[in-house]
Each structure stands twice: as C-alpha cells, then as structure tokens.
Amino acid sequence: MNDPLSHKPVIDMRGVSVGAMRDPSTVVVEDVNWTVAPGDYWVIGGLQGSGKSDFLMMTGGLMAPLAGTYCFLGEEMPIFEEDRLAHRLRLGFVFDGGQLFNHLTVSENISLPLQYHHNLDKAEARAEVQRMLDLTELGPWADSTPGAIARNWQKRVGLARALVLRPEVLLLDNPLGGLDLRHRGWWLNFFGQLSRGHEWQGGRPMTLVITANDLRRWGQHARQFAVLKNKRFNVLGGWERVESAETDFVQELLAAEAAGA
C-alpha cells in the first residue's frame, strides 16, 4: 500500500558503512544505526570533508552501503531494478550544485524527470512544470538556461526538478550553501511548509533530510539533528540537545556561521 503516513520507518539503517563516491573502497562513515519516521525533519551537520554528501548519496540510493543494511520504506536499498522504480521514486534528491543540464532551459530541466520516468512529452508535462515554476517563483527564468541565471536561482531549479515527481521523502545536500539572506529565508520558510504539509501536497507532510555546514541557521526550523565527525554518525535529537551539547564537534558547527562557513 502506497501510504506515506504509515507507521513503518521511512529510513532504517543498521550497521551501515558508507564509501566515498570518488573511491568507494574508502570508508567515510561507519556503523550507522538510524531511523527516520514519516514526517521527520532532520538536519545532519558536518564540516567540509566529513562525508555528508557521500552519506546522503548512499541514502538516496546512488550507491550501495559498504556494510550493513539500509531499507527505504521497507525495501532494501539501493533500488536499480526497473520493476521497483515506482518505489524508488518516492524519494527525491537535490544536489548541492544542482546537477543541471546547461544546454536545456529551466523549464526543460524541470520537465526532464516527467518525460524520462512518466513517458510524457513536453506538451503533456507543461501543466506540472508550470505548477513547479509558480511554486518556486522561477517563472521569469523559465526560458533561460542555467548558466544565464544566478546561483540563488539555479539551486531552486534543482529543487523544482526534484519535486516535480511529487516524492514523499526529500534529501537535500547543503541547500543553503552560497545563498544570500533573502533566498535563505525563502528556503527555510518553504521547508517549513513542506514539513507541515504544503497545499500543493494536499496537506500531506513531507519527510526532509538535509545536510548543512552549520547548525545555528536551523535552530528554529528542523526538529531532529545529527552530526558527522571522524566517520561517526552521532544523533543529537532536538535543538535543545544541540544547544546543551558540550562536545567540540558540535560547538564547531554552532560557530560555523560566525566564521563564515
């Protein structure tokens, strides 16, 4: 049953070790035991080189864990089989750099998943693409290529492309990185709407897992926090647990914004 609000975990990891994307034999995170429930809003903090992106890509099913088991909505990941694609597409992924196609327009980049996964032509996908353009305020740049727009807007294109398939779970790699204050505020507000259940979702809460270079920006927004340090995945809990933590690696992440990270 395709029930996003069922009681089974969205993400369940047991003894998971993660390899680097550039060298899968190199362990960057090990022995992860972690459960994400439907509707959770997680932020995973870590400094540069801590393995955040590698961990998120494994979580997104782009590579297999080196050890342990990882299940997404009850099925073991990664999922590459064609007959299981519908289950895999219940999860969306937003890359740090957007991973956009520069020879395509903004609209064409957003339309691509609908054409590829749902076998729609451009005309058939147009209404849903327009909905995404309106939702992310990208309408004025619909016919521009990614190279012609600022990074603030490029990152929104990556978000719109991930949302167009209407996933139940969204993974985002460092979404606030490189954004100015106004755009950062837009993303934080939008995440809150998704987490609570945006009207575009029919009021259904979306499960969010986000990586960040600092934690302080997320204090009044995310509900669960974890950190990566020295290959260990450390679950902290709510924001009050983050603020009261006295370990050096948590204090580094709380000070990161002041240092310009």
C-alpha positions as CSV (number, residue, x, y, z in Angstrom):
1,M,0.0,0.0,0.0
2,N,1.4,3.4,-1.0
3,D,0.7,5.1,2.3
4,P,3.2,7.9,3.1
5,L,1.8,8.2,6.6
6,S,2.1,4.6,7.6
7,H,3.9,3.7,10.8
8,K,6.8,1.9,9.2
9,P,10.1,3.8,9.1
10,V,10.9,5.8,6.1
11,I,14.6,5.2,6.5
12,D,16.1,2.4,8.6
13,M,19.9,1.8,8.8
14,R,21.6,-0.9,10.8
15,G,25.4,-1.1,11.0
16,V,25.8,0.8,7.8
17,S,29.2,1.9,6.5
18,V,29.5,4.4,3.6
19,G,32.2,4.7,1.0
20,A,33.3,7.8,-0.9
21,M,31.7,8.4,-4.2
22,R,35.1,9.0,-5.8
23,D,36.7,6.0,-4.2
24,P,34.0,3.5,-3.0
25,S,36.7,1.4,-1.1
26,T,37.4,4.4,1.2
27,V,35.1,4.4,4.3
28,V,33.9,7.9,5.2
29,V,31.2,6.9,7.7
30,E,30.8,3.7,9.6
31,D,28.4,1.8,11.8
32,V,25.3,4.0,11.3
33,N,22.2,3.0,13.2
34,W,19.5,5.5,12.4
35,T,15.7,5.5,11.9
36,V,13.7,8.3,10.2
37,A,9.9,8.3,10.8
38,P,7.4,9.6,8.3
39,G,7.1,13.4,8.6
40,D,10.5,13.8,10.3
41,Y,12.6,17.0,9.6
42,W,16.3,16.1,10.0
43,V,19.4,18.2,9.6
44,I,22.8,16.5,9.5
45,G,25.7,18.8,10.2
46,G,29.3,18.3,9.4
47,L,32.3,20.4,8.4
48,Q,33.9,20.2,4.9
49,G,35.2,16.7,4.2
50,S,33.1,15.0,6.9
51,G,31.4,12.7,4.4
52,K,28.0,14.5,4.4
53,S,27.5,14.3,0.6
54,D,28.7,10.7,0.4
55,F,26.3,9.7,3.2
56,L,23.4,11.5,1.5
57,M,24.1,9.9,-1.8
58,M,24.1,6.5,-0.3
59,T,20.8,7.4,1.5
60,G,19.5,8.5,-1.9
61,G,20.3,5.1,-3.4
62,L,23.0,6.3,-5.7
63,M,25.4,3.8,-4.3
64,A,25.2,0.7,-2.0
65,P,26.5,0.7,1.6
66,L,29.8,-1.0,2.2
67,A,28.4,-2.9,5.1
68,G,25.1,-3.2,7.0
69,T,21.6,-2.9,5.7
70,Y,19.6,0.1,4.6
71,C,15.8,-0.1,4.0
72,F,13.7,2.7,2.5
73,L,10.0,2.4,3.2
74,G,10.5,-1.3,4.0
75,E,12.6,-2.2,0.9
76,E,16.3,-2.7,0.8
77,M,18.3,-0.1,-1.0
78,P,19.8,0.7,-3.4
79,I,17.0,0.0,-5.9
80,F,18.0,-0.1,-9.6
81,E,15.5,-2.7,-10.9
82,E,13.0,-1.3,-13.4
83,D,10.1,-3.1,-11.8
84,R,10.8,-1.4,-8.5
85,L,11.2,2.1,-9.9
86,A,7.9,3.4,-8.6
87,H,9.1,2.7,-5.0
88,R,12.5,4.3,-5.6
89,L,10.8,7.5,-7.0
90,R,9.0,8.0,-3.7
91,L,12.4,9.6,-2.7
92,G,13.7,12.8,-4.3
93,F,17.2,14.2,-4.2
94,V,18.5,17.8,-4.6
95,F,22.3,18.0,-5.3
96,D,24.4,20.8,-3.8
97,G,25.4,22.0,-7.3
98,G,22.1,21.4,-8.9
99,Q,23.5,19.0,-11.4
100,L,21.5,20.9,-14.1
101,F,21.8,20.4,-17.9
102,N,23.2,23.7,-19.2
103,H,22.0,23.0,-22.8
104,L,18.4,22.9,-21.6
105,T,16.2,25.7,-20.3
106,V,15.0,26.0,-16.8
107,S,11.6,24.6,-17.9
108,E,13.2,21.8,-19.8
109,N,15.4,20.8,-16.8
110,I,12.2,20.6,-14.6
111,S,10.3,18.7,-17.3
112,L,13.0,16.1,-17.8
113,P,12.0,13.7,-14.9
114,L,8.4,13.7,-16.2
115,Q,9.5,12.8,-19.7
116,Y,12.0,10.2,-18.6
117,H,10.1,8.4,-15.8
118,H,6.5,9.0,-16.8
119,N,6.9,8.9,-20.5
120,L,5.3,12.3,-21.0
121,D,6.1,14.6,-23.9
122,K,6.8,18.3,-23.4
123,A,3.2,19.3,-24.0
124,E,1.8,16.7,-21.6
125,A,4.3,17.8,-18.9
126,R,3.6,21.5,-19.4
127,A,1.0,21.9,-16.7
128,E,3.0,20.3,-14.0
129,V,6.1,22.2,-15.0
130,Q,4.2,25.4,-14.8
131,R,3.0,24.4,-11.3
132,M,6.6,24.0,-10.2
133,L,7.7,27.3,-11.8
134,D,4.9,29.0,-9.8
135,L,5.7,27.2,-6.6
136,T,9.4,28.1,-6.7
137,E,9.0,31.6,-8.2
138,L,11.1,30.6,-11.3
139,G,8.6,31.8,-13.9
140,P,10.7,34.8,-15.1
141,W,13.6,32.4,-15.9
142,A,11.6,29.6,-17.5
143,D,13.2,30.1,-20.9
144,S,16.7,30.9,-19.7
145,T,19.5,28.3,-19.5
146,P,21.0,27.6,-16.0
147,G,24.3,29.4,-17.0
148,A,22.4,32.6,-17.6
149,I,20.8,32.8,-14.1
150,A,22.4,33.4,-10.6
151,R,23.3,30.6,-8.3
152,N,20.4,31.5,-6.0
153,W,18.0,30.6,-8.7
154,Q,20.0,27.7,-10.1
155,K,19.5,25.9,-6.7
156,R,15.8,26.5,-6.9
157,V,15.7,24.8,-10.4
158,G,17.3,21.7,-8.8
159,L,14.6,21.8,-6.1
160,A,11.8,22.1,-8.6
161,R,13.2,19.2,-10.7
162,A,13.2,17.0,-7.6
163,L,9.7,18.0,-6.6
164,V,8.1,17.6,-10.0
165,L,7.7,13.8,-9.4
166,R,6.0,14.5,-6.0
167,P,8.2,12.5,-3.8
168,E,7.2,11.6,-0.2
169,V,10.8,12.0,1.1
170,L,13.2,14.7,0.0
171,L,17.0,14.6,0.5
172,L,18.9,17.9,0.1
173,D,22.6,18.4,0.1
174,N,23.7,21.7,1.6
175,P,20.7,23.6,0.2
176,L,21.6,26.9,1.9
177,G,25.2,27.0,0.8
178,G,26.1,30.1,-1.2
179,L,22.7,31.7,-0.8
180,D,22.1,35.3,0.2
181,L,20.0,36.2,3.1
182,R,16.7,36.8,1.2
183,H,17.0,33.5,-0.6
184,R,18.0,31.6,2.5
185,G,14.8,32.9,4.2
186,W,12.7,31.7,1.3
187,W,14.2,28.2,1.5
188,L,13.7,27.9,5.3
189,N,10.1,29.1,5.0
190,F,9.4,26.7,2.1
191,F,10.9,23.7,4.1
192,G,8.6,24.6,6.9
193,Q,5.6,24.5,4.6
194,L,6.7,21.1,3.1
195,S,7.3,19.7,6.5
196,R,3.8,20.8,7.8
197,G,2.1,19.8,4.6
198,H,2.0,22.4,1.8
199,E,-1.3,22.9,0.0
200,W,0.5,21.7,-3.2
201,Q,1.0,18.4,-1.4
202,G,-2.7,18.2,-0.4
203,G,-1.6,18.9,3.2
204,R,0.5,15.7,3.4
205,P,3.7,16.3,5.4
206,M,6.9,15.6,3.5
207,T,9.9,13.9,5.2
208,L,13.0,16.0,5.0
209,V,16.7,15.0,5.4
210,I,19.1,17.9,4.9
211,T,22.9,18.3,5.2
212,A,24.5,21.5,6.4
213,N,27.9,23.1,7.1
214,D,26.5,24.8,10.2
215,L,23.6,24.1,12.6
216,R,22.7,27.5,14.0
217,R,20.6,28.6,10.9
218,W,18.3,25.6,11.5
219,G,17.6,26.0,15.2
220,Q,14.1,27.2,14.9
221,H,13.2,25.1,11.9
222,A,14.4,21.5,11.9
223,R,13.1,19.1,14.5
224,Q,15.9,16.4,14.6
225,F,19.6,16.8,14.4
226,A,22.7,14.6,13.9
227,V,26.3,15.3,13.2
228,L,29.1,13.6,11.3
229,K,32.6,13.7,12.7
230,N,35.6,11.3,12.5
231,K,33.5,8.7,10.5
232,R,30.8,8.6,13.2
233,F,27.2,9.4,12.8
234,N,26.0,11.0,16.1
235,V,22.3,11.5,16.7
236,L,21.7,14.5,19.0
237,G,17.9,14.8,19.0
238,G,16.0,18.2,19.2
239,W,17.5,21.6,19.2
240,E,17.7,21.8,23.0
241,R,20.1,18.8,22.9
242,V,22.2,20.6,20.3
243,E,22.5,23.8,22.3
244,S,23.4,21.9,25.5
245,A,26.0,19.6,23.8
246,E,29.5,20.4,25.1
247,T,31.4,18.3,22.6
248,D,33.9,20.1,20.4
249,F,32.5,18.9,17.1
250,V,29.0,20.3,18.0
251,Q,30.4,23.6,19.1
252,E,32.3,23.8,15.8
253,L,29.1,23.5,13.9
254,L,27.4,26.1,16.1
255,A,30.2,28.5,15.5
256,A,30.5,27.8,11.7
257,E,28.1,30.6,10.6
258,A,30.0,33.2,12.6
259,A,33.2,32.1,10.9
260,G,31.6,32.4,7.5
261,A,31.3,28.7,6.8
